[in-house]
Amino acid sequence: MKEIDLGSADFTYEGTNLIIRSRMDLHPAMPQDGAVIDIIGELNLYSTPHLKSIMNKLIENERIKFILNTDKLNYIDSSGLGVFLNIQSKLLKIGGYIHICAPTTQVMSILELTKLKSMLRIYRTIEDSIISKV
């Protein structure tokens, strides 16, 4: 797995079927310790380790409030859902959170089918998530 450089506030990872972008200064109300993470493409057994690695690196760099923009996430499997839950559990212990924003119809169907919709905070837009501050 390629080493992730978080030397700058914003970065992009591009894999075969997955693009992950992190943005820090998106909105005036954005928490100082927050990050918007755009997840584009397919989150599956092969691509999930990259997302987990990026999230763990962000936590190491004291970014603990994740806003996951999933408006271009076409597919997610159980390994992707597992990363969401694993990282959420870690973040809740240190005062952070994960917000899922703008899920596609496919992603929302999976969240409803697996009953994870009630375990994750889901927002219509990134803006809604940022201003919720919860």
N, C-alpha and C positions, 0 to 999 in steps of 0.2 A: 504494500500500500504506500502510495506517495506521501511524503512528509508534508504536513500542512503548515504553511507560514502565516501566522497571525500577526506579523509585524505591522501591518496596516490595519486600520479599522474595518475596511471592507475587503472582501476577497471572493474569488469564484473557484469552485472545483468543477471540472468537467470530466465525466466518465462516459462510457459507451451509451448508456440509456438514462443517465442521470446528470443533472446540473444542480449544484447547490451554491447559492450566493448568500453571503452575509452582509447586511447593511446595518450600520450603527446609528447614524444621525439622519433619520428619516423625517422626524416630526418634532416640533418644539416640546411636546409633552412626553417624548420618548424617555424612559428611565435611563439614568446614567449607566446602569448595569444591565441594560437590555440590548437585544439584537433581533433584527428581523432576518429570518432565514427563509429564502425562497427555495422551494423544492420543486424541481421541474423534471418531468419524465416518469420513470418507473422506480419505485422503491421496493426492492425485492431482496431475496437472500444474498445476491451477489453485490448489490449496491448499498445495502443497509450498513455494512461496516464503515463505509466512508462517512455517512451521516453521523453515526455514533461517535466516530473519532473526532469529527469537527465539533460536535456538541461538547464532548469532553474537553477539548482544547479551549473552547470558549469558557467553560466553567473554570478551568485552570487560570484563565485570564480575567476572572472575576466578572464574567457576563453570566447572569443567572436568571434573567427574565427573557424567555424565548417566545417570539411571535413567529409561528411557522406558517408562511404563506403557501397554501396548497392549491391555489387557483389554477395551476398548470401541472398538478400531479395527476397523471393518467391512471396509475395503478399502484396499489399498496397491498402487500401480503402480510402474513402473520409476523414475519421478522421485522417489518417496518413498524407495525403496531407495537411489537415488543420493545423496540427502541423508544418509541414515544412514552410508553409506560415506565420503562426502566429509568430514563432520564428524568421524567416527571417526578418519580419517587425520590431520586437523588436531589433534585432541585427543591422540592417541598421541605426537605430536612434543613436546607440552608437559606430559606426565605425566598426562593425563586419560584418560577412557574413555567408552564408551557401553555400557550394559547394556539389553537388551531384556527386559522383564518381562511375564509373563502374556499371551503372544500368543494371540489368538483362533485358532480352527481355520483360518480363512481366511488369516490372516497367516502362521501356521506352514507352511501348504501352499505359499505363495509362497516363503518362505525355503528350504524344502526343494527345491522345483522349480528355483529359481535357483542352488542350491548355496551360498547365502549363510549358511545355518545354521552352517556351519563357520567362517565369517569373522567372525561377530558373537557376542558373549557373550549367551546366552539363559538367563533364570532363570524358575523357576515363579512366584515371588512377588517383590514389592518387598522384603520382609524378607530373603529369600534373597540378593538382590543387595546390599543394604546391609551385611549381615554378611560377605559374601565379601571385600570390600575389595580386589578385584583389578581 
